[in-house]
């Protein structure tokens, strides 16, 4: 049986800035270059209309220092956005603080642009005169209503980026918690199977001790083998069908001893299905259900057959018995079947079938249909690598 010890949850990788550290600066460079080109084009036609045509490359070079200076200033505005967010309990106070900060930042940026742009660019439209700061102040008074919104646009972008990253982190945390919850539920369901199976087996051994001691000893030996096999690599939620059948066969050997030759179990497994993954402990509760509720009430020998095949990427497993069938056609699920249904829901969601029905020729049939795969899934249905 699986151990109740939980395996570490599957790790998640936060994709974004950490995964692509250059994406932000490259996007900023692209945006600054694009804005320089657009404004240069607008100015190109404006100079033509003014009767003072300039070449487009020269106008483009005039605009580059403007927008790349804003690109250099942007991290500082992002920092202010983190320190003084315009949301939350202090949003109105912070919003008021951003008003003088925006005016000061824009004026400083304008000075820096002037220091870079005009001494080095021949023919720039606003040459510096002495004193230079009076020139910049006059220019600031002229265009502050146009350029201050740039500060607020960058501030809004900073908040948008912050909200996006916060939502990403929240989604990852929620996914991690959901995976841990589903894994814990899976462990709990598997733990419920252990005492159920052990109780039934030990009860059979106890009954056998009164009439056939050697057979009881063989059953204890088989039970020991079964438990040892179940303790190997118990962290997996899925195993290959071949492993599952091997485990089932150990269980069937115990039941054959108990029934003294009145029980037979055989398998008809398509070769390609043996390596496909199925939920751990899928078959044993189904066969146990057939024996307990279908075959144990018979006076004649009973037979259980396990079949598997694939079709259109689906694995179909059938567990057939020739026992008493459903009690009046009414299906009553015990611990084993209930846990099996719950684990199928956890691993595959709606992408599975689990049906129990009477067979026309007598007995009962359990049909399970799963996606055919060789990559293990978590209880939340996510396939591993």
Secondary structure as a PSIPRED ss2 file (coil, helix, strand):
# PSIPRED VFORMAT (PSIPRED V4.0)

   1 X C   1.000  0.000  0.000
   2 X C   1.000  0.000  0.000
   3 X C   1.000  0.000  0.000
   4 X C   1.000  0.000  0.000
   5 X C   1.000  0.000  0.000
   6 X C   1.000  0.000  0.000
   7 X C   1.000  0.000  0.000
   8 X C   1.000  0.000  0.000
   9 X C   1.000  0.000  0.000
  10 X C   1.000  0.000  0.000
  11 X C   1.000  0.000  0.000
  12 X C   1.000  0.000  0.000
  13 X C   1.000  0.000  0.000
  14 X C   1.000  0.000  0.000
  15 X C   1.000  0.000  0.000
  16 X C   1.000  0.000  0.000
  17 X C   1.000  0.000  0.000
  18 X C   1.000  0.000  0.000
  19 X C   1.000  0.000  0.000
  20 X C   1.000  0.000  0.000
  21 X C   1.000  0.000  0.000
  22 X C   1.000  0.000  0.000
  23 X H   0.000  1.000  0.000
  24 X H   0.000  1.000  0.000
  25 X H   0.000  1.000  0.000
  26 X H   0.000  1.000  0.000
  27 X H   0.000  1.000  0.000
  28 X H   0.000  1.000  0.000
  29 X H   0.000  1.000  0.000
  30 X H   0.000  1.000  0.000
  31 X H   0.000  1.000  0.000
  32 X H   0.000  1.000  0.000
  33 X H   0.000  1.000  0.000
  34 X H   0.000  1.000  0.000
  35 X H   0.000  1.000  0.000
  36 X H   0.000  1.000  0.000
  37 X H   0.000  1.000  0.000
  38 X H   0.000  1.000  0.000
  39 X H   0.000  1.000  0.000
  40 X H   0.000  1.000  0.000
  41 X H   0.000  1.000  0.000
  42 X H   0.000  1.000  0.000
  43 X H   0.000  1.000  0.000
  44 X H   0.000  1.000  0.000
  45 X H   0.000  1.000  0.000
  46 X H   0.000  1.000  0.000
  47 X H   0.000  1.000  0.000
  48 X H   0.000  1.000  0.000
  49 X H   0.000  1.000  0.000
  50 X C   1.000  0.000  0.000
  51 X C   1.000  0.000  0.000
  52 X C   1.000  0.000  0.000
  53 X C   1.000  0.000  0.000
  54 X C   1.000  0.000  0.000
  55 X C   1.000  0.000  0.000
  56 X H   0.000  1.000  0.000
  57 X H   0.000  1.000  0.000
  58 X H   0.000  1.000  0.000
  59 X H   0.000  1.000  0.000
  60 X H   0.000  1.000  0.000
  61 X H   0.000  1.000  0.000
  62 X H   0.000  1.000  0.000
  63 X H   0.000  1.000  0.000
  64 X H   0.000  1.000  0.000
  65 X H   0.000  1.000  0.000
  66 X H   0.000  1.000  0.000
  67 X H   0.000  1.000  0.000
  68 X H   0.000  1.000  0.000
  69 X H   0.000  1.000  0.000
  70 X H   0.000  1.000  0.000
  71 X H   0.000  1.000  0.000
  72 X H   0.000  1.000  0.000
  73 X H   0.000  1.000  0.000
  74 X H   0.000  1.000  0.000
  75 X H   0.000  1.000  0.000
  76 X H   0.000  1.000  0.000
  77 X H   0.000  1.000  0.000
  78 X H   0.000  1.000  0.000
  79 X H   0.000  1.000  0.000
  80 X H   0.000  1.000  0.000
  81 X H   0.000  1.000  0.000
  82 X H   0.000  1.000  0.000
  83 X H   0.000  1.000  0.000
  84 X C   1.000  0.000  0.000
  85 X C   1.000  0.000  0.000
  86 X C   1.000  0.000  0.000
  87 X C   1.000  0.000  0.000
  88 X C   1.000  0.000  0.000
  89 X C   1.000  0.000  0.000
  90 X C   1.000  0.000  0.000
  91 X H   0.000  1.000  0.000
  92 X H   0.000  1.000  0.000
  93 X H   0.000  1.000  0.000
  94 X H   0.000  1.000  0.000
  95 X H   0.000  1.000  0.000
  96 X H   0.000  1.000  0.000
  97 X H   0.000  1.000  0.000
  98 X H   0.000  1.000  0.000
  99 X H   0.000  1.000  0.000
 100 X H   0.000  1.000  0.000
 101 X H   0.000  1.000  0.000
 102 X H   0.000  1.000  0.000
 103 X H   0.000  1.000  0.000
 104 X H   0.000  1.000  0.000
 105 X H   0.000  1.000  0.000
 106 X H   0.000  1.000  0.000
 107 X H   0.000  1.000  0.000
 108 X H   0.000  1.000  0.000
 109 X H   0.000  1.000  0.000
 110 X H   0.000  1.000  0.000
 111 X H   0.000  1.000  0.000
 112 X H   0.000  1.000  0.000
 113 X H   0.000  1.000  0.000
 114 X H   0.000  1.000  0.000
 115 X H   0.000  1.000  0.000
 116 X H   0.000  1.000  0.000
 117 X H   0.000  1.000  0.000
 118 X C   1.000  0.000  0.000
 119 X C   1.000  0.000  0.000
 120 X C   1.000  0.000  0.000
 121 X C   1.000  0.000  0.000
 122 X C   1.000  0.000  0.000
 123 X C   1.000  0.000  0.000
 124 X C   1.000  0.000  0.000
 125 X C   1.000  0.000  0.000
 126 X C   1.000  0.000  0.000
 127 X C   1.000  0.000  0.000
 128 X C   1.000  0.000  0.000
 129 X C   1.000  0.000  0.000
 130 X C   1.000  0.000  0.000
 131 X C   1.000  0.000  0.000
 132 X H   0.000  1.000  0.000
 133 X H   0.000  1.000  0.000
 134 X H   0.000  1.000  0.000
 135 X H   0.000  1.000  0.000
 136 X H   0.000  1.000  0.000
 137 X H   0.000  1.000  0.000
 138 X H   0.000  1.000  0.000
 139 X H   0.000  1.000  0.000
 140 X H   0.000  1.000  0.000
 141 X H   0.000  1.000  0.000
 142 X H   0.000  1.000  0.000
 143 X H   0.000  1.000  0.000
 144 X H   0.000  1.000  0.000
 145 X H   0.000  1.000  0.000
 146 X H   0.000  1.000  0.000
 147 X H   0.000  1.000  0.000
 148 X H   0.000  1.000  0.000
 149 X H   0.000  1.000  0.000
 150 X H   0.000  1.000  0.000
 151 X H   0.000  1.000  0.000
 152 X H   0.000  1.000  0.000
 153 X H   0.000  1.000  0.000
 154 X H   0.000  1.000  0.000
 155 X H   0.000  1.000  0.000
 156 X H   0.000  1.000  0.000
 157 X H   0.000  1.000  0.000
 158 X H   0.000  1.000  0.000
 159 X H   0.000  1.000  0.000
 160 X H   0.000  1.000  0.000
 161 X H   0.000  1.000  0.000
 162 X H   0.000  1.000  0.000
 163 X H   0.000  1.000  0.000
 164 X H   0.000  1.000  0.000
 165 X H   0.000  1.000  0.000
 166 X H   0.000  1.000  0.000
 167 X H   0.000  1.000  0.000
 168 X H   0.000  1.000  0.000
 169 X H   0.000  1.000  0.000
 170 X H   0.000  1.000  0.000
 171 X H   0.000  1.000  0.000
 172 X H   0.000  1.000  0.000
 173 X H   0.000  1.000  0.000
 174 X H   0.000  1.000  0.000
 175 X H   0.000  1.000  0.000
 176 X H   0.000  1.000  0.000
 177 X H   0.000  1.000  0.000
 178 X H   0.000  1.000  0.000
 179 X H   0.000  1.000  0.000
 180 X H   0.000  1.000  0.000
 181 X H   0.000  1.000  0.000
 182 X H   0.000  1.000  0.000
 183 X H   0.000  1.000  0.000
 184 X H   0.000  1.000  0.000
 185 X H   0.000  1.000  0.000
 186 X H   0.000  1.000  0.000
 187 X H   0.000  1.000  0.000
 188 X H   0.000  1.000  0.000
 189 X H   0.000  1.000  0.000
 190 X H   0.000  1.000  0.000
 191 X H   0.000  1.000  0.000
 192 X H   0.000  1.000  0.000
 193 X H   0.000  1.000  0.000
 194 X H   0.000  1.000  0.000
 195 X H   0.000  1.000  0.000
 196 X H   0.000  1.000  0.000
 197 X H   0.000  1.000  0.000
 198 X H   0.000  1.000  0.000
 199 X H   0.000  1.000  0.000
 200 X H   0.000  1.000  0.000
 201 X H   0.000  1.000  0.000
 202 X H   0.000  1.000  0.000
 203 X H   0.000  1.000  0.000
 204 X H   0.000  1.000  0.000
 205 X H   0.000  1.000  0.000
 206 X H   0.000  1.000  0.000
 207 X H   0.000  1.000  0.000
 208 X H   0.000  1.000  0.000
 209 X H   0.000  1.000  0.000
 210 X C   1.000  0.000  0.000
 211 X C   1.000  0.000  0.000
 212 X C   1.000  0.000  0.000
 213 X H   0.000  1.000  0.000
 214 X H   0.000  1.000  0.000
 215 X H   0.000  1.000  0.000
 216 X H   0.000  1.000  0.000
 217 X H   0.000  1.000  0.000
 218 X H   0.000  1.000  0.000
 219 X H   0.000  1.000  0.000
 220 X H   0.000  1.000  0.000
 221 X H   0.000  1.000  0.000
 222 X H   0.000  1.000  0.000
 223 X H   0.000  1.000  0.000
 224 X H   0.000  1.000  0.000
 225 X H   0.000  1.000  0.000
 226 X H   0.000  1.000  0.000
 227 X H   0.000  1.000  0.000
 228 X H   0.000  1.000  0.000
 229 X H   0.000  1.000  0.000
 230 X H   0.000  1.000  0.000
 231 X C   1.000  0.000  0.000
 232 X C   1.000  0.000  0.000
 233 X C   1.000  0.000  0.000
 234 X C   1.000  0.000  0.000
 235 X C   1.000  0.000  0.000
 236 X C   1.000  0.000  0.000
 237 X C   1.000  0.000  0.000
 238 X E   0.000  0.000  1.000
 239 X E   0.000  0.000  1.000
 240 X E   0.000  0.000  1.000
 241 X H   0.000  1.000  0.000
 242 X H   0.000  1.000  0.000
 243 X H   0.000  1.000  0.000
 244 X H   0.000  1.000  0.000
 245 X H   0.000  1.000  0.000
 246 X H   0.000  1.000  0.000
 247 X H   0.000  1.000  0.000
 248 X H   0.000  1.000  0.000
 249 X H   0.000  1.000  0.000
 250 X H   0.000  1.000  0.000
 251 X H   0.000  1.000  0.000
 252 X H   0.000  1.000  0.000
 253 X H   0.000  1.000  0.000
 254 X H   0.000  1.000  0.000
 255 X H   0.000  1.000  0.000
 256 X H   0.000  1.000  0.000
 257 X H   0.000  1.000  0.000
 258 X H   0.000  1.000  0.000
 259 X H   0.000  1.000  0.000
 260 X C   1.000  0.000  0.000
 261 X C   1.000  0.000  0.000
 262 X C   1.000  0.000  0.000
 263 X E   0.000  0.000  1.000
 264 X E   0.000  0.000  1.000
 265 X E   0.000  0.000  1.000
 266 X E   0.000  0.000  1.000
 267 X E   0.000  0.000  1.000
 268 X E   0.000  0.000  1.000
 269 X E   0.000  0.000  1.000
 270 X C   1.000  0.000  0.000
 271 X H   0.000  1.000  0.000
 272 X H   0.000  1.000  0.000
 273 X H   0.000  1.000  0.000
 274 X C   1.000  0.000  0.000
 275 X C   1.000  0.000  0.000
 276 X C   1.000  0.000  0.000
 277 X E   0.000  0.000  1.000
 278 X E   0.000  0.000  1.000
 279 X E   0.000  0.000  1.000
 280 X C   1.000  0.000  0.000
 281 X C   1.000  0.000  0.000
 282 X C   1.000  0.000  0.000
 283 X H   0.000  1.000  0.000
 284 X H   0.000  1.000  0.000
 285 X H   0.000  1.000  0.000
 286 X H   0.000  1.000  0.000
 287 X H   0.000  1.000  0.000
 288 X H   0.000  1.000  0.000
 289 X H   0.000  1.000  0.000
 290 X H   0.000  1.000  0.000
 291 X H   0.000  1.000  0.000
 292 X H   0.000  1.000  0.000
 293 X H   0.000  1.000  0.000
 294 X H   0.000  1.000  0.000
 295 X H   0.000  1.000  0.000
 296 X C   1.000  0.000  0.000
 297 X C   1.000  0.000  0.000
 298 X C   1.000  0.000  0.000
 299 X C   1.000  0.000  0.000
 300 X C   1.000  0.000  0.000
 301 X C   1.000  0.000  0.000
 302 X E   0.000  0.000  1.000
 303 X E   0.000  0.000  1.000
 304 X E   0.000  0.000  1.000
 305 X E   0.000  0.000  1.000
 306 X E   0.000  0.000  1.000
 307 X E   0.000  0.000  1.000
 308 X E   0.000  0.000  1.000
 309 X E   0.000  0.000  1.000
 310 X E   0.000  0.000  1.000
 311 X E   0.000  0.000  1.000
 312 X C   1.000  0.000  0.000
 313 X C   1.000  0.000  0.000
 314 X E   0.000  0.000  1.000
 315 X E   0.000  0.000  1.000
 316 X E   0.000  0.000  1.000
 317 X E   0.000  0.000  1.000
 318 X E   0.000  0.000  1.000
 319 X E   0.000  0.000  1.000
 320 X E   0.000  0.000  1.000
 321 X E   0.000  0.000  1.000
 322 X C   1.000  0.000  0.000
 323 X C   1.000  0.000  0.000
 324 X C   1.000  0.000  0.000
 325 X C   1.000  0.000  0.000
 326 X C   1.000  0.000  0.000
 327 X E   0.000  0.000  1.000
 328 X C   1.000  0.000  0.000
 329 X C   1.000  0.000  0.000
 330 X E   0.000  0.000  1.000
 331 X C   1.000  0.000  0.000
 332 X C   1.000  0.000  0.000
 333 X C   1.000  0.000  0.000
 334 X C   1.000  0.000  0.000
 335 X H   0.000  1.000  0.000
 336 X H   0.000  1.000  0.000
 337 X H   0.000  1.000  0.000
 338 X H   0.000  1.000  0.000
 339 X H   0.000  1.000  0.000
 340 X H   0.000  1.000  0.000
 341 X H   0.000  1.000  0.000
 342 X H   0.000  1.000  0.000
 343 X H   0.000  1.000  0.000
 344 X H   0.000  1.000  0.000
 345 X H   0.000  1.000  0.000
 346 X H   0.000  1.000  0.000
 347 X H   0.000  1.000  0.000
 348 X H   0.000  1.000  0.000
 349 X C   1.000  0.000  0.000
 350 X C   1.000  0.000  0.000
 351 X C   1.000  0.000  0.000
 352 X C   1.000  0.000  0.000
 353 X E   0.000  0.000  1.000
 354 X E   0.000  0.000  1.000
 355 X E   0.000  0.000  1.000
 356 X E   0.000  0.000  1.000
 357 X E   0.000  0.000  1.000
 358 X E   0.000  0.000  1.000
 359 X C   1.000  0.000  0.000
 360 X C   1.000  0.000  0.000
 361 X C   1.000  0.000  0.000
 362 X C   1.000  0.000  0.000
 363 X C   1.000  0.000  0.000
 364 X E   0.000  0.000  1.000
 365 X E   0.000  0.000  1.000
 366 X E   0.000  0.000  1.000
 367 X E   0.000  0.000  1.000
 368 X E   0.000  0.000  1.000
 369 X E   0.000  0.000  1.000
 370 X E   0.000  0.000  1.000
 371 X E   0.000  0.000  1.000
 372 X C   1.000  0.000  0.000
 373 X C   1.000  0.000  0.000
 374 X C   1.000  0.000  0.000
 375 X C   1.000  0.000  0.000
 376 X C   1.000  0.000  0.000
 377 X E   0.000  0.000  1.000
 378 X C   1.000  0.000  0.000
 379 X C   1.000  0.000  0.000
 380 X C   1.000  0.000  0.000
 381 X C   1.000  0.000  0.000
 382 X C   1.000  0.000  0.000
 383 X E   0.000  0.000  1.000
 384 X C   1.000  0.000  0.000
 385 X C   1.000  0.000  0.000
